């Protein structure tokens, strides 16, 4: 799971696609897999009642469970329904991009996602950070913001911050309203400051959430207790960490997965991920060097 | 433009502080949306109305 990436990804996509994408369906797609499921993972109390999944990881990502919400086919299905209702391709494919981004991003943890459900219930996982949803929201947050998940969200925070121009009023008028039928429709009744606040809300929420949880985990609380056991939030940026928490593995979810998965995806996940990361850093480094050289020539 | 940025920055600082104090305010996107709309649209609207009334 990711805590801020799903809020910030849509702004990065918006920057790259401009008016070819509709922002609100993109954001809805980015939230869709967790929208109806996440509250049941951590549990919710109401009027003395408390409901929670008995096996949160199985419920959230597995089958039987609602793990199919994190599959590519689920996105296609919902997009077809959306197209059937609104008859506008831009709404359907924007939603699809958001949903696929969510499913692919969540591959980063130790449980992974059933990307190709219903063809296979195999969980595709990179295993970079620990999935600890079964330990409640606070310990899960502490674990996430102590491991590589924190760094992964940090990448999106920086990337979204570099895309700050998409947040300006001029950009909103020129590109966002032109691309998104929702804002054109809502603009007939709502004021522009309110529309801008709605458009900027996910960015605002993502950044604030990332900062607040980080500060809370490492400077305010330092640890949390779940079912009588104390967890200290020690920073551990090693692969699959933090290791002070028992991470749920893909092999523990569902019955189809072998304890040590031998599929090419899982075997080569870490290697492939690091190679791609290295290539991306090289490309951006080269571009930065060219830009600096260009500025010097001017 | 600058005033608008300052308003959003103040909202971000307040919301982050509120989230650190009680994480339930960070529960979902909708809490963030409601807070932001209230802070950058609702409060200026109320202040404007009060000023208009006082000017009468």
Interface residues (C-beta under 8 A of the other chain):
Chain A: X7 X31 X137 X138 X141 X169 X191 X193 X194 X197 X198 X200 X201 X202 X204 X205 X207 X208 X209 X211 X212 X213 X215 X216 X220
Chain B: X1 X4 X8 X11 X12 X15 X16 X17 X19 X20 X23 X26 X29 X31 X32 X33 X36 X37 X40 X41 X44
